[in-house]
Amino acid sequence: MALIVQKFGGTSVANLDRMHAVAERALRTQREGHEVVVIVSAMAGETNRLLGLAHQVSPVPDMRELDSLASTGEQVSAALVALCVHRLGGEARSLLGHQVQIRTDGAFTKARIRTIDGSKLLETVRRGRVAVVAGFQGVDDEGNITTLGRGGSDTTAVAIAAAIKADVCEIYTDVDGVYTTDPNICPRARKIDRISYEEMLELASLGAKVLQIRSVELAMKYGVPVHVRTSFSDRPGTLVVGEEGLEAVVVSGVAYDKSEAKVQLINVPDRPGVVASIFGTLSKQNVSVDMIIQSPSREGGATTDVTFTVAKTDLARCKELIEQCARQIGGAGIEYDPDIVKVSIVGLGMRSHAGVASRMFEILAGEGINIQAISTSEIKVSCLVHSRYTELAVRALHEGFGLDRAAGAPGEDAAATA
């Protein structure tokens, strides 16, 4: 007997027929001798509908009330899936975040989980019931309903799996696993069998949408095996696990991210404290900065150009901050460019293989693609290029590193889906 957490996203519970299929899968798993906890998202489009209503009432809604409203989508899904289980002859109990005692901080719309009391869940499944939990939500120390941010149901599922020491956390989506790159861009992309937490964490941070980044962080911290599967078939998907037993392939996947914009401050004074002033101003307003380059200015002298990227969603908000900062420190001007994409390669084998970055640069140069900025980590190299080259860059890198070839031994490839 295994203790299994199954999480179903919005497309998997989009209507009553699909909820019925979710209930059938959960009962089939239970009848195979396992204990089952199901985590559900809101029905596809429901959260956006609810938030849209809130913004019709008020352009700037109260955050506490926004969470109270948004959390109801998952409550509806949980109750309906439980009813489907009953209809099929099983026993189920729907549970909300506060009933499971998912304790969070008080950061409305983006709360972080502090503790989970798994005793009620274990009591439920050990009575032969399927526990159906509303994802995405928790409760703070004041008893207020909180939500965990977009993709928060993934986080709920992995956190619960860790709290109750589940044998596996199955994430059911509308895709059948993790691929070497986006199949919509590269038809020769391959679904892979196993990927390490570290690789998946890098890919999630680079725009891969299969798993939410916080859920991968939790899985890695607590050693929760995560199985990414499709809810529309019984085919196995991709297992996200520790490095042990995985072949350290040099490059395992290609990812891309179109969500960033480039900012360049031109001819700012090249003296201590200037860069600290720029990024300190942004930090105080919770504006996250990604890639950063400081280089000699175009006109020479004791000046420098400072280039960095921010999320496009933050660009309008931070323009005033940047321009105010530029006036204070001096400089020739500011340039903004939203038409960029970050293209990345990821692989555990980069730790022990030289020349990977240079090979990436050669491949892009061979396609006539100019690199505007570069960032690296132990198992990742990212290049900033013009957005018009997105598909060309992804395909060239995928082919150039041999990811379009047939898979070898298990663990010989790993993934990215953008």
C-alpha positions as CSV (number, residue, x, y, z in Angstrom):
1,M,0.0,0.0,0.0
2,A,1.3,3.5,-0.9
3,L,0.1,6.9,0.2
4,I,-0.4,8.9,-3.0
5,V,-1.1,12.6,-3.5
6,Q,-2.8,13.4,-6.9
7,K,-3.1,17.0,-8.0
8,F,-5.4,18.0,-10.9
9,G,-5.2,21.4,-12.6
10,G,-7.9,23.6,-14.0
11,T,-8.2,21.8,-17.4
12,S,-8.5,18.4,-15.6
13,V,-11.5,19.8,-13.6
14,A,-12.9,22.1,-16.4
15,N,-16.3,20.5,-16.4
16,L,-18.4,17.8,-14.7
17,D,-17.3,15.1,-17.2
18,R,-13.7,15.8,-16.4
19,M,-14.4,15.9,-12.7
20,H,-16.1,12.5,-13.1
21,A,-12.9,11.2,-14.7
22,V,-10.8,12.6,-11.8
23,A,-13.0,10.7,-9.4
24,E,-12.7,7.5,-11.4
25,R,-8.9,7.8,-11.4
26,A,-8.8,8.4,-7.7
27,L,-11.1,5.5,-6.9
28,R,-9.2,3.2,-9.3
29,T,-6.0,4.1,-7.4
30,Q,-7.7,3.5,-4.1
31,R,-9.1,0.1,-5.2
32,E,-5.6,-0.9,-6.2
33,G,-4.9,-0.8,-2.4
34,H,-3.5,2.7,-2.0
35,E,-4.5,5.7,0.2
36,V,-5.4,8.7,-1.9
37,V,-5.3,12.5,-1.3
38,V,-6.6,14.6,-4.2
39,I,-5.7,18.3,-4.6
40,V,-7.8,20.3,-7.0
41,S,-7.5,23.6,-8.7
42,A,-10.4,25.9,-9.7
43,M,-12.2,25.0,-13.0
44,A,-10.3,26.4,-16.0
45,G,-10.9,30.2,-16.3
46,E,-12.8,30.4,-13.0
47,T,-10.1,32.3,-11.0
48,N,-9.7,34.9,-13.8
49,R,-13.5,35.3,-13.8
50,L,-13.6,35.9,-10.1
51,L,-10.7,38.4,-10.2
52,G,-12.4,40.1,-13.1
53,L,-15.5,40.6,-11.0
54,A,-13.5,42.1,-8.2
55,H,-11.8,44.6,-10.5
56,Q,-15.2,45.6,-11.9
57,V,-16.2,46.5,-8.4
58,S,-13.0,48.3,-7.5
59,P,-9.9,49.2,-9.7
60,V,-7.7,48.4,-6.6
61,P,-9.6,45.7,-4.6
62,D,-8.7,45.1,-1.0
63,M,-6.2,42.2,-0.9
64,R,-7.9,40.3,1.9
65,E,-11.2,40.3,0.2
66,L,-9.6,39.4,-3.1
67,D,-8.2,36.2,-1.4
68,S,-11.6,35.4,0.1
69,L,-13.1,35.6,-3.3
70,A,-10.4,33.8,-5.4
71,S,-10.3,30.9,-3.0
72,T,-13.9,29.9,-3.7
73,G,-13.0,28.5,-7.1
74,E,-11.1,25.6,-5.5
75,Q,-13.8,25.1,-2.9
76,V,-16.4,24.5,-5.7
77,S,-14.0,22.0,-7.4
78,A,-13.3,20.1,-4.2
79,A,-17.0,19.7,-3.3
80,L,-18.0,18.6,-6.8
81,V,-15.2,16.1,-7.1
82,A,-16.1,14.6,-3.8
83,L,-19.7,14.3,-5.0
84,C,-18.5,12.5,-8.1
85,V,-16.7,10.0,-5.9
86,H,-19.9,9.4,-4.0
87,R,-21.8,9.0,-7.2
88,L,-19.3,6.3,-8.3
89,G,-19.9,4.3,-5.0
90,G,-16.8,5.6,-3.1
91,E,-16.4,7.6,0.0
92,A,-14.9,11.1,0.0
93,R,-14.5,14.1,2.1
94,S,-13.8,17.6,0.7
95,L,-11.5,19.8,2.9
96,L,-10.6,23.5,2.7
97,G,-7.2,25.0,3.5
98,H,-8.2,26.0,7.0
99,Q,-9.7,22.6,7.7
100,V,-6.4,20.9,6.8
101,Q,-4.7,23.6,8.8
102,I,-2.4,24.9,6.0
103,R,-0.9,27.8,8.0
104,T,0.6,30.6,6.0
105,D,2.1,34.1,6.5
106,G,-0.2,37.1,6.0
107,A,0.9,38.1,2.5
108,F,-2.4,38.1,0.7
109,T,-2.4,36.9,-2.9
110,K,1.1,35.5,-2.5
111,A,1.2,33.8,0.9
112,R,3.9,31.3,1.8
113,I,3.2,28.1,3.7
114,R,4.6,27.8,7.2
115,T,3.1,24.6,8.6
116,I,0.6,21.8,7.7
117,D,-1.1,19.5,10.2
118,G,-1.5,16.3,8.2
119,S,-3.4,14.5,10.9
120,K,-6.9,15.2,9.5
121,L,-5.9,14.0,6.1
122,L,-4.3,10.8,7.4
123,E,-7.4,10.2,9.6
124,T,-9.6,10.6,6.5
125,V,-7.8,8.3,4.2
126,R,-7.4,5.6,6.9
127,R,-11.1,5.5,7.2
128,G,-11.2,4.4,3.5
129,R,-12.2,7.8,2.2
130,V,-10.6,9.8,-0.6
131,A,-9.6,13.2,0.8
132,V,-10.3,16.0,-1.7
133,V,-8.4,19.2,-0.8
134,A,-9.0,22.6,-2.2
135,G,-5.6,23.8,-3.5
136,F,-4.1,27.3,-3.7
137,Q,-5.3,28.4,-0.2
138,G,-4.4,28.5,3.4
139,V,-5.1,30.5,6.6
140,D,-3.0,33.0,8.4
141,D,-2.5,33.5,12.2
142,E,-5.5,35.9,12.3
143,G,-7.8,33.3,10.7
144,N,-7.9,35.1,7.3
145,I,-8.1,33.1,4.1
146,T,-4.9,33.5,2.1
147,T,-4.0,32.3,-1.4
148,L,-0.6,31.1,-2.6
149,G,-0.3,32.9,-5.9
150,R,-0.6,31.6,-9.5
151,G,0.2,27.9,-9.7
152,G,-0.4,27.6,-6.0
153,S,-2.2,24.3,-6.2
154,D,1.1,22.6,-7.2
155,T,2.6,24.1,-4.1
156,T,-0.3,22.8,-2.0
157,A,0.1,19.3,-3.4
158,V,3.9,19.0,-2.8
159,A,3.6,20.6,0.6
160,I,0.9,18.2,1.7
161,A,2.9,15.3,0.3
162,A,5.8,16.3,2.4
163,A,3.7,16.8,5.5
164,I,2.1,13.4,5.3
165,K,5.2,11.7,4.0
166,A,3.5,10.5,0.8
167,D,5.3,8.0,-1.4
168,V,4.7,10.1,-4.5
169,C,3.0,13.3,-5.6
170,E,1.4,13.0,-9.0
171,I,0.8,16.2,-10.9
172,Y,-1.9,15.7,-13.6
173,T,-1.9,18.4,-16.3
174,D,-2.9,18.7,-20.0
175,V,0.6,17.7,-21.1
176,D,2.0,14.2,-20.8
177,G,5.3,15.1,-19.1
178,V,8.4,17.3,-19.4
179,Y,10.0,17.7,-22.8
180,T,13.5,18.6,-24.0
181,T,12.0,21.9,-25.2
182,D,8.6,23.3,-26.3
183,P,7.1,20.9,-28.8
184,N,5.1,23.8,-30.3
185,I,8.4,25.3,-31.4
186,C,10.4,22.2,-32.0
187,P,8.4,19.2,-33.3
188,R,11.4,16.9,-32.6
189,A,11.3,17.7,-28.9
190,R,11.2,14.5,-26.8
191,K,9.4,13.6,-23.6
192,I,11.8,12.3,-21.1
193,D,11.5,9.8,-18.2
194,R,13.4,11.3,-15.4
195,I,14.8,14.8,-14.5
196,S,16.6,16.0,-11.4
197,Y,15.1,18.5,-8.9
198,E,17.9,21.0,-9.7
199,E,17.3,20.8,-13.5
200,M,13.6,21.2,-13.1
201,L,14.1,24.1,-10.7
202,E,16.3,25.9,-13.2
203,L,13.8,25.2,-16.0
204,A,10.8,26.4,-13.9
205,S,12.7,29.7,-13.2
206,L,13.5,30.1,-16.9
207,G,9.9,30.0,-18.0
208,A,9.0,26.3,-18.2
209,K,5.4,26.0,-17.2
210,V,5.0,22.4,-16.4
211,L,5.6,22.9,-12.7
212,Q,5.4,26.0,-10.5
213,I,8.8,26.9,-9.1
214,R,7.9,26.9,-5.5
215,S,6.5,23.4,-5.8
216,V,9.9,22.2,-7.2
217,E,11.7,24.0,-4.3
218,L,9.6,22.1,-1.8
219,A,10.0,18.8,-3.5
220,M,13.7,19.2,-3.6
221,K,13.9,20.3,0.1
222,Y,11.8,17.4,1.4
223,G,12.8,14.8,-1.2
224,V,9.2,14.3,-2.5
225,P,9.2,12.3,-5.8
226,V,7.0,14.2,-8.3
227,H,5.4,12.4,-11.3
228,V,4.2,14.8,-14.0
229,R,1.4,13.1,-16.0
230,T,-1.5,13.8,-18.2
231,S,-5.0,13.4,-16.8
232,F,-6.3,12.2,-20.3
233,S,-4.5,8.9,-20.4
234,D,-2.8,6.3,-18.2
235,R,0.6,6.7,-19.9
236,P,3.6,7.3,-17.5
237,G,5.0,10.8,-17.6
238,T,8.2,12.4,-16.2
239,L,9.5,11.6,-12.8
240,V,11.2,14.5,-10.9
241,V,13.7,13.0,-8.4
242,G,17.1,13.5,-6.8
243,E,20.3,13.2,-8.8
244,E,21.1,9.7,-7.5
245,G,20.8,7.3,-10.4
246,L,20.6,10.0,-13.1
247,E,23.3,10.2,-15.8
248,A,24.8,13.7,-15.7
249,V,24.1,14.7,-19.3
250,V,25.9,17.8,-20.5
251,V,22.8,19.6,-21.9
252,S,19.4,18.1,-21.1
253,G,17.0,20.8,-22.2
254,V,16.4,24.2,-23.8
255,A,14.0,26.8,-22.3
256,Y,13.0,30.3,-23.3
257,D,11.3,33.1,-21.5
258,K,9.6,36.1,-23.2
259,S,8.4,37.7,-20.0
260,E,11.4,40.1,-19.4
261,A,12.3,43.5,-20.8
262,K,15.7,45.1,-21.1
263,V,16.7,48.4,-19.4
264,Q,19.9,50.2,-20.2
265,L,21.2,53.3,-18.4
266,I,23.7,55.0,-20.6
267,N,26.9,56.9,-19.6
268,V,26.3,56.8,-15.8
269,P,29.3,57.8,-13.6
270,D,31.7,55.0,-13.0
271,R,32.2,55.4,-9.3
272,P,31.5,53.3,-6.1
273,G,27.9,53.4,-4.9
274,V,26.2,54.2,-8.2
275,V,25.2,50.6,-9.1
276,A,24.1,50.1,-5.4
277,S,21.9,53.2,-5.7
278,I,20.2,51.9,-8.9
279,F,19.4,48.4,-7.6
280,G,18.7,49.5,-4.1
281,T,16.0,51.8,-5.3
282,L,14.4,48.9,-7.3
283,S,14.8,46.5,-4.4
284,K,12.9,48.8,-2.0
285,Q,9.9,48.7,-4.3
286,N,10.1,44.8,-4.6
287,V,11.1,44.9,-8.3
288,S,13.2,41.8,-9.1
289,V,16.1,42.2,-11.4
290,D,17.5,39.2,-13.4
291,M,20.4,39.6,-15.8
292,I,22.9,42.5,-15.1
293,I,25.8,43.7,-17.3
294,Q,28.1,46.7,-16.6
295,S,30.3,47.7,-19.4
296,P,32.4,50.7,-20.5
297,S,30.2,53.4,-22.0
298,R,30.0,54.0,-25.7
299,E,31.8,57.3,-25.4
300,G,34.5,56.2,-23.1
301,G,35.8,58.3,-20.2
302,A,34.8,57.8,-16.5
303,T,31.4,56.5,-17.4
304,T,29.7,53.1,-17.8
305,D,26.6,51.6,-19.3
306,V,24.4,49.5,-16.9
307,T,22.1,47.0,-18.5
308,F,19.6,44.7,-16.7
309,T,16.3,42.9,-17.2
310,V,13.0,43.1,-15.2
311,A,9.7,41.4,-15.7
312,K,7.6,43.1,-18.4
313,T,4.8,43.3,-15.8
314,D,7.1,45.5,-13.6
315,L,8.4,47.7,-16.4
316,A,5.7,50.4,-16.4
317,R,5.8,50.5,-12.6
318,C,9.5,50.8,-12.4
319,K,10.1,53.3,-15.2
320,E,9.5,56.3,-12.9
321,L,11.8,54.8,-10.3
322,I,14.6,54.3,-12.9
323,E,14.2,57.7,-14.4
324,Q,14.3,59.3,-10.9
325,C,17.4,57.4,-10.0
326,A,19.1,58.3,-13.3
327,R,18.4,62.0,-12.7
328,Q,20.1,61.7,-9.2
329,I,23.2,59.9,-10.4
330,G,23.5,61.6,-13.8
331,G,23.8,60.0,-17.2
332,A,23.1,60.4,-20.9
333,G,19.8,58.6,-20.9
334,I,17.8,55.4,-20.6
335,E,16.7,52.9,-23.3
336,Y,14.0,50.3,-22.9
337,D,13.5,47.2,-25.0
338,P,10.6,44.8,-24.4
339,D,11.4,42.9,-27.6
340,I,13.8,40.4,-26.1
341,V,13.8,36.7,-25.1
342,K,16.0,34.8,-22.7
343,V,17.1,31.5,-24.3
344,S,18.7,28.9,-21.9
345,I,20.4,25.5,-21.9
346,V,20.3,23.4,-18.7
347,G,22.1,20.2,-17.7
348,L,23.8,18.6,-14.7
349,G,26.8,17.7,-16.8
350,M,27.8,21.3,-17.2
351,R,29.5,21.0,-13.8
352,S,32.2,18.7,-15.2
353,H,32.3,19.6,-18.9
354,A,34.2,22.6,-20.3
355,G,33.3,24.5,-23.4
356,V,29.5,24.2,-23.1
357,A,29.0,28.0,-23.0
358,S,31.3,28.6,-26.0
359,R,29.5,25.9,-28.0
360,M,26.2,27.7,-27.2
361,F,27.6,31.0,-28.5
362,E,29.0,29.3,-31.6
363,I,25.5,27.8,-32.4
364,L,23.8,31.2,-32.1
365,A,26.5,33.0,-34.1
366,G,26.1,30.4,-36.8
367,E,22.5,31.4,-37.2
368,G,23.4,35.1,-37.2
369,I,21.9,35.7,-33.8
370,N,23.5,38.5,-31.7
371,I,23.8,38.0,-28.0
372,Q,22.9,41.0,-25.9
373,A,23.6,39.6,-22.4
374,I,24.7,36.4,-20.7
375,S,24.1,34.9,-17.3
376,T,25.2,31.5,-15.9
377,S,24.9,29.1,-13.0
378,E,26.4,25.7,-12.3
379,I,24.0,23.9,-14.6
380,K,22.6,26.7,-16.8
381,V,23.7,29.2,-19.4
382,S,21.2,31.9,-20.5
383,C,21.5,34.4,-23.4
384,L,19.4,37.4,-24.1
385,V,18.5,37.8,-27.8
386,H,16.0,39.7,-29.9
387,S,12.5,38.1,-29.7
388,R,12.4,37.7,-33.5
389,Y,15.0,34.9,-33.1
390,T,13.1,32.9,-30.5
391,E,12.1,29.9,-32.6
392,L,15.4,29.8,-34.6
393,A,17.5,29.9,-31.4
394,V,15.5,27.2,-29.7
395,R,15.6,24.9,-32.7
396,A,19.3,25.5,-33.3
397,L,20.3,24.8,-29.7
398,H,18.1,21.7,-29.5
399,E,19.6,20.3,-32.6
400,G,23.2,21.6,-31.9
401,F,23.3,19.8,-28.5
402,G,21.8,16.6,-29.9
403,L,18.5,16.7,-28.1
404,D,16.5,15.8,-31.2
405,R,18.2,12.4,-31.3
406,A,16.5,9.3,-29.9
407,A,16.8,8.9,-26.1
408,G,19.4,6.6,-24.7
409,A,19.5,5.1,-21.2
410,P,17.1,6.3,-18.6
411,G,18.2,9.7,-17.3
412,E,20.2,10.4,-20.4
413,D,18.0,13.3,-21.1
414,A,16.1,15.8,-19.1
415,A,13.8,18.6,-19.9
416,A,12.3,21.9,-20.5
417,T,8.9,23.0,-21.7
418,A,8.5,26.7,-22.1
